[in-house]
Amino acid sequence: MGATDAGICLFDFQYRKSIDTIMKRIEQTLGVTASEGEHPYFAILEQQIDEYFKGIRRAFDLPLHLVGSPFQVSVWEGLLQIPYGETRSYKKQSIWRNQIL
């Protein structure tokens, strides 16, 4: 997990092959060096993830700090618009994204 005061900026697998690349991109974009520690948003994220997997929660309401290129951010914002339980193909999502631009 990673967070800034603006919100959660990273939630990924620790041992993912590309995690170092992802961390470097976030650090470079924000102009900071990541450090281990606690952040108030981590407890909220853990609670909401736990509720989601228990079937209690269908939507997350914690702040996100989307760190990426304008294209990446627009894609992530589009993914956030997919309703709970719905799946979309890459093609359908790209058509949806192009309609709102």
CORGIWO-V857350 format. One record per pair of residues at least 6 apart in sequence whose ideal C-beta (glycine too) atoms are under 8 Angstrom apart, sorted by the first residue. I is the first residue (numbers start at 1). GAP is how many residues later the second one is. D is the distance in whole Angstrom. If there is no record, write none. Layout:
i=I gap=GAP d=D
i=I gap=GAP d=D
//
This chain:
i=1 gap=7 d=7
i=1 gap=9 d=6
i=1 gap=10 d=6
i=1 gap=38 d=8
i=1 gap=41 d=5
i=1 gap=44 d=6
i=2 gap=6 d=7
i=2 gap=7 d=5
i=2 gap=8 d=3
i=2 gap=9 d=8
i=2 gap=21 d=8
i=2 gap=24 d=7
i=2 gap=32 d=6
i=3 gap=6 d=6
i=3 gap=7 d=8
i=3 gap=36 d=4
i=3 gap=38 d=4
i=3 gap=39 d=6
i=3 gap=42 d=8
i=3 gap=62 d=7
i=4 gap=26 d=7
i=4 gap=61 d=5
i=6 gap=57 d=7
i=6 gap=59 d=4
i=7 gap=34 d=7
i=7 gap=55 d=7
i=7 gap=56 d=3
i=7 gap=57 d=5
i=7 gap=58 d=4
i=8 gap=33 d=5
i=8 gap=37 d=6
i=8 gap=54 d=6
i=8 gap=55 d=7
i=8 gap=56 d=5
i=8 gap=57 d=7
i=9 gap=17 d=6
i=9 gap=21 d=8
i=9 gap=55 d=8
i=9 gap=56 d=4
i=9 gap=57 d=7
i=9 gap=58 d=5
i=10 gap=12 d=7
i=10 gap=13 d=7
i=10 gap=16 d=6
i=10 gap=57 d=8
i=11 gap=34 d=7
i=12 gap=7 d=6
i=12 gap=10 d=7
i=13 gap=6 d=7
i=16 gap=6 d=8
i=23 gap=11 d=6
i=25 gap=42 d=7
i=25 gap=43 d=7
i=26 gap=8 d=7
i=26 gap=41 d=5
i=27 gap=6 d=6
i=27 gap=7 d=6
i=29 gap=38 d=5
i=29 gap=39 d=7
i=30 gap=37 d=6
i=41 gap=21 d=6
i=41 gap=22 d=7
i=44 gap=18 d=5
i=45 gap=17 d=6
i=48 gap=9 d=6
i=48 gap=12 d=5
i=48 gap=13 d=8
i=48 gap=14 d=6
i=51 gap=6 d=4
i=52 gap=6 d=8
i=52 gap=8 d=7
i=58 gap=26 d=4
i=58 gap=27 d=8
i=59 gap=25 d=7
i=64 gap=16 d=8
i=66 gap=6 d=8
i=66 gap=7 d=5
i=66 gap=10 d=5
i=66 gap=11 d=7
i=68 gap=8 d=7
i=74 gap=23 d=7
i=74 gap=27 d=8
i=75 gap=22 d=7
i=78 gap=15 d=6
i=78 gap=18 d=6
i=78 gap=19 d=5
i=78 gap=22 d=8
i=79 gap=14 d=7
i=81 gap=15 d=8
i=82 gap=6 d=6
i=82 gap=11 d=8
i=88 gap=8 d=7
//
